[in-house]
Amino acid sequence: MSMQRGMRALCSLGDAFYLLSRAVDLLAQHGPELHVYDAPLSDPMKQFEITLMLTIRLYCHNVGKWSRGNHPEHTPQDVEDMKVAARVDWWPSLRALQTVKYRAMRTPQRKYYDRVLSAWTELGRVLGLDAEKERKRHEHEAAQRCTWFACPDHRSTPSMGTLKACKGCGEVRYCGRECQRRDWNKGGHKEKCRRLT
């Protein structure tokens, strides 16, 4: 059995997109604390970044073939499933990457984020997503979601309870104190909140 057939049996393209978006989020959330600036190519974080970028580029390359039905492993319906998943997960992961890249602006890390960000942006484009439209759509829906990007309720409406607005700016919402603390310390809300108030 080919590797692609094995992957097809393991997960749908929608599930594959979900896994890719989680990998992008992992890089955005933990990349800065794990990265060793002058590490050799064998550094696990460097390998993760490169593997992620190459995997995303592989999907960019193949989506067109799959959409036209020119591939035995994936059908146009599989690509539609991937597009559905992308509408949920692409923009939040793109925004998280943009944030971490901005924070790494004057560090050697930036080039790794640039490559993954470029690949992720291209995958969105190939799947028919426009960053500005997705930003607006997600901002409209944000009032119903936790602001901390690593929270499960960041990408969907919380099942229980109500979200509480930040007392400093009133612009963002959290499902609980822990998410608010993490966004304040790791997500950059401390700087944003001070600019807004």
PyMOL commands that set and color helices and strands:
alter all, ss='L'
color gray80, all
select helices_A, chain A and resi 3-10+13-34+44-67+76-103+110-126+131-142+152-154+177-185+189-196
alter helices_A, ss='H'
color red, helices_A
select strands_A, chain A and resi 164-165+173-174
alter strands_A, ss='S'
color yellow, strands_A
deselect
rebuild
show_as cartoon
